[in-house]
């Protein structure tokens, strides 16, 4: 393993640990499905978020969008990776809305999904959302 791969692996494990930590703060009284997200900026800062459900289900906010909102509120807009942790056995991929919001900022970012057992699956956002809508890329299609 190259030294850059080892560094990336270590940074991904730390990001996954932050997502797991914040997952426990989720407000999920309706679904019982707790999700945590940890978003790493290009400068290495980490912003977290957890899902926040609402009795009017459409007003529920996903963990990924909470993390993006926290980062943007702090003036950060350049992201390299996001870790998403859930309490399930399967990997929780970002929903379509979260994929589009993430693509607004970093269509090539790494997405690290973590399940209850702590196993990780890593993909790129472009793989999860090919041909994402963008006002910048609209003319290219």
ABEGO torsion letter per residue (X at the ends): XBAAAAAAAAAAAAAAAAAAAAAAABBBAAAGBBBBBBBBBAAGBBBBBBBBBBABAAABBBAAAAAAAAAAAAGBABBABBBBBBABABBBBBBAAAAAAAAAABAABBBBBBBAAGBBBBBBAAAABBGBBBAAAAAAX
